[in-house]
Amino acid sequence: MSAEDTLLYLDGVSVSFDGFRALNSLSLIIEPGEMRAIIGPNGAGKTTMMDVITGKTRPDTGTILFEGGTDLTALREAGIANLGIGRKFQRPTVFEMHTVWDNLELALKAPRRPLKTLTYSATRDDRARIEEILDITGLSPKRDRQAGSLSHGEKQWLEIGMLLAQDPKLLLVDEPVAGMTDAETEQTARLLKDIAGKHSVIVVEHDMAFVRELGVKVTVLHEGSVLAEGSLDAVSANQQVVDVYLGR
Amino acid sequence: MLTRFLLMGLDKKAGVLLAVLAVLAVAVPVMALAAPPDSPWHLSTHTVALLGKYLCFALLAVALDLVWGYVGILSLGHAAFFALGGYAMGMYLMRQIGPRGVYGHPVLPDFMVFLNWQELPWYWHGFDQFWFAALMVVAVPGVLAFAFGWFAFRSRVTGVYLSIITQALTFALMLAFFRNDMGFGGNNGLTDFKTILGFDIQAPETRVGLFVATVVALAAGYTLASCVVASKLGKVLVAVRDAESRVRFLGYETERYKLFAWTLSACMAGVAGALYVPQVGIINPSEFSAASSIEAVIWVAVGGRGTLAGAVLGAVLVNFGKSYFTAALPELWLFALGGLFVLVTLFLPKGLLGLAAQVKGRWPSGRAMAAKPAGQKGI
């Protein structure tokens, strides 16, 4: 498969921090519309991988292409986000001083330059879209609440809602169900599956039950490179993966 | 579009403040010019200038609150922009003196004659025109702030480090302006002004005119800042303050937003400085001192950071206190100021306006509790 047909193409990506190789010649391909789960033990390089894709960390070597042609290593965070790559952090980061509605409005796809935002006012379409996302995430009754006053789970959904508003082509989601109750986890899985229809999604997760619920192709990272790839059952049966997880 | 922009920005707080300013703009001229000097309602020229000075500081405080309260940039060098605007105005006022100086030189200001300079330095040209000086009042602080911000924000200098380099900026400017060969009058600065736009600068009418101009500038600056923070851009600024990297991942170039607010703020500070100089009659390098910038931070903290109206309130109250203290107990003023800052930081993290909001917020619930039948517990 050539790089042109892929949504995201990582080849030989390496990153070192003070001699520690966080990513070691990592190669990964995500196809348009695909949903992929990334698992791996602590320190496998999952978060660093997200950092290099979103421009937070610059790789030492390697190629990262978006939609086959755009070199992500040359861009900064905002530029990459504007290409259509959204990111959800492990710890929910919403703008706590703003209302739920304003959080979504800030994320909503619209011109991002200062002078455009200075004179911006929400169009009817914008408002309709925000209403729609409030419904999807179940946050409609709390639209005027300060985001800081939401519960942990609600903040996670708000952040997913912000990603929806951003309408990215590729979504990176870091441990979306960490610290959630079972009911919240289920709701989150449903939300993510909703999203997956129209967007490509990469989910990093520790929770195996959750990954099973998603039912998608799984990539196992270990020491900064890919150890195994396939269905969850296939990788679970892989002896190397079992060894890594059991720490042998 | 402009109307909508204005309507969005003008909340109740702004309404109250603008009303107060409107009253001042009418009452002060009447009391200064129409009331007979022996009437208790009469305001002396000195008082008018003093009030004008407070309002200049209030505009500086609004400018500072815009970057500190809403973008989280704690500038410890905002007095630099204030002083640069002041120097631009001072240069115009010096050129206005013309041949009426002590040495009677047709073009050169006195201090240049004193230093045996033969001709006007190139950067003094144009300042005989008011429009040019007025442009420089905004442009010089604006360009400096833009350049400074460009490098600082691009390099992602934030927090305490940014505060320290703003302090270094104003300190470096102070040292430079102290030098005689810089051509800004050295440590004496610029003074002995005679006229502004042809009007005698000492005349009560001119003083009143300057006061009204200051009221208008403060009202305009406040309205502008208020509209900016109420717009979506303002929401982005607050988001940058609270979680900058998250804003970047939403696709906003946060540097541009910071640069916008920072430059706008510097321009406003420049205007404040320009109005300050003709009213106090002098500008010298001590305006660049670290202490002036830090005092401005205290005004904002006292009034309530991130409220704009609080900045105005804080600047006026603290400076009123300063005028009173430095006359009554001059040796105690700095202790009082320092103590005030400590007290506000410890007990009023949201300043006086925050306190007001707290009291107001508590009041209705207190009444609701009282309305409950006795013996029944709340909730």
Interface residues (C-beta under 8 A of the other chain):
Chain A: T54 K56 R76 E77 A78 G79 A81 N82 G86 R87 F89 T93 V94 F95 E96 M97 H98 D102 E105 L106 A107 R112 R113 P114 T117 L118 T119 Y120 S121 M162 Q166
Chain B: M1 R4 F5 M8 V228 S231 K232 L233 K235 V236 V238 A239 D242 A243 S245 R246 V247 R248 F249 L250 G251 Y252 E253 T254 R256 Y257 F260
